[in-house]
Amino acid sequence: MATPTRERDTVRTELIEAAIRLLADQGTEALVLRRVASAAHVSTMCVYSRFGDKVGLINAVYTAGFERLALALTTVEHPHDPLRRIMNLGLAYRRFAVANTAL
């Protein structure tokens, strides 16, 4: 029986979140597919079927990080003064970087 798309998307998201948590808590050496799968409470085959390999998972983590950064930057006030706008964006970027060191 085929896995419904919503369930597949949920598992994919859970795997990415598990990888991010492992990176944040234990560093890059913790990014082992078996460990990521265990942290997401799924089989290792789920990682392979969604990302192909470790490089695919890492690319998904990078993408998630940039999507989160983009979202953080869209919430910044954009005043008419270009210098103030750049300052606001720079400060938002720094806040995001400090809060999300694993990304």
C-alpha positions in Angstrom: 0.0 0.0 0.0 1.4 3.4 -0.9 2.1 6.0 1.8 -0.2 9.0 1.6 1.6 12.2 0.6 0.8 14.0 3.8 2.3 11.2 5.9 5.4 11.2 3.7 5.8 15.0 4.0 5.4 14.7 7.8 8.1 12.0 8.0 10.3 14.1 5.8 9.9 17.1 8.1 10.4 15.1 11.2 13.7 13.7 9.7 14.9 17.2 8.9 14.0 18.4 12.4 15.7 15.4 14.0 18.9 16.2 12.0 18.8 19.8 13.1 18.4 18.8 16.7 21.3 16.4 16.5 23.5 19.0 14.9 22.6 21.5 17.6 23.0 19.1 20.5 26.0 16.9 19.4 27.6 18.5 16.4 28.3 17.3 12.9 29.7 13.9 14.0 26.1 13.1 15.2 24.7 13.4 11.7 24.6 9.6 11.0 21.6 8.4 9.1 20.8 5.6 11.5 20.9 8.1 14.4 18.7 10.6 12.6 16.2 7.9 11.8 16.2 6.8 15.4 15.7 10.4 16.6 12.7 10.7 14.3 11.3 7.3 15.4 11.4 5.8 11.9 13.5 3.2 10.0 16.8 4.1 8.3 15.1 3.2 5.0 12.8 6.2 5.5 15.8 8.5 5.2 17.0 6.8 2.0 13.6 6.8 0.4 13.1 10.5 1.1 16.6 11.9 0.6 18.5 9.3 -1.3 21.6 9.5 0.9 23.3 11.6 3.6 24.1 14.3 1.1 20.4 14.6 0.2 19.5 14.9 3.9 22.2 17.6 4.4 20.9 19.5 1.4 17.4 19.4 2.9 18.8 20.7 6.2 20.6 23.6 4.4 17.4 24.4 2.5 15.3 24.4 5.7 17.9 26.7 7.3 17.7 29.2 4.4 13.9 29.1 4.4 13.9 29.9 8.1 16.4 32.7 7.6 14.3 34.1 4.8 11.2 34.0 7.0 13.1 35.7 9.8 14.2 38.5 7.4 10.6 39.0 6.0 9.4 39.9 9.5 11.9 42.8 9.7 10.6 46.4 9.5 11.7 48.0 6.2 11.9 51.8 6.8 12.4 54.2 4.0 15.9 55.0 5.2 18.2 52.6 3.3 20.8 52.6 6.1 18.2 51.8 8.7 16.8 49.0 6.5 20.3 47.5 6.2 20.9 47.8 9.9 17.5 46.1 10.7 18.3 43.2 8.2 21.8 42.8 9.6 20.6 42.7 13.2 17.8 40.2 12.2 20.4 38.0 10.4 22.7 38.1 13.5 19.8 37.2 15.9 18.9 34.3 13.6 22.5 33.1 13.4 23.0 33.2 17.2 19.7 31.4 17.8 20.3 28.8 15.1 24.0 28.0 15.3 23.5 24.5 13.9 22.0 25.9 10.7 
